[in-house]
Amino acid sequence: MQAAGSIAEAGLQPGLLEACWRALVLGVVQGLTEFLPISSTAHLKVVPVMLGWGDPGVAVTAVIQLGSIAAVVAYFRRDLREVLGAMGRACRHGQWSDPSARLGVAIGLGSVPIVLAGLAIKLWVPDFDNSPLRSLTAIAVVSIVMALLLALAEALGRRRRQLVAVRPWDGILVGLAQMLALVPGVSRSGSTLTAALFDGWQRADAARFSFLLGIPAITLAGLVQLKDALEAPAAGGVIPMLVGIASAAVVSWAAIAWLLRYLQRHSTWLFVGYRLLFGLVILLGLRATVGP
């Protein structure tokens, strides 16, 4: 009774506390998986289902991703400032050979495919939440396929190129790979990292470009879905969504810093193994649920 009274005095209802707890967990999952090549969308679908919460839906997960955007913008603030400055100088004086200006062009061109595809889904596939592509079976199969592609890129990639040598074509190539991340299980960072490794980039530079390239797309997706997310029953209202965004921001910052350090000395085989295991565990779980 005393606990219930304390809750009432604080102006919080048990439903709100539960929604905040779920948002906190989703934010942590988002932060851990957005920038690691293991698919945040898949984990944000699988983890709440395993916990008995059900699928939070596209809108909720897209808005929680805004926390990851806040983290990546803050982490790469100097790089972004230099890119914007170089783009401004290039527009005024035609200095498009500047590496930072070329990086800005690559980010812009690379953002076009996923933005156009996302808008097409928003306009013509209004029931995307219930699409077969969001089923657990599809997520498992896609995770395994992407693990094999990442393994192939790790084995064949030359890893000679650095970010200062970025070209507009690189933005288009990696941007097309990023577009595939609209399918749960693909992983935006995983698909872009895989494409960049096939393109001959060094691992840490490939990850860095992946992070920067994701800023426009994830920001736009979160803002477009904001209204729908706040109205979704799974969101629980404004306060839980803010909790999710905040936790995603903190954990995303740590994940970015860790991955950049990790890829300077290690390969991506750890993530290949994890993605294979993730997909197989889901398939085995589904088989056990269905039965012989």
Secondary structure as UniProt FT lines:
FT   HELIX           2..9
FT   TURN            10..11
FT   HELIX           14..33
FT   TURN            34..38
FT   HELIX           40..50
FT   TURN            51..52
FT   HELIX           58..75
FT   HELIX           77..93
FT   TURN            96..97
FT   HELIX           99..124
FT   TURN            126..127
FT   HELIX           128..130
FT   HELIX           132..134
FT   HELIX           136..156
FT   HELIX           163..165
FT   HELIX           168..179
FT   HELIX           180..182
FT   TURN            184..185
FT   HELIX           188..198
FT   TURN            199..200
FT   HELIX           203..231
FT   TURN            233..235
FT   HELIX           238..265
FT   HELIX           269..290
//
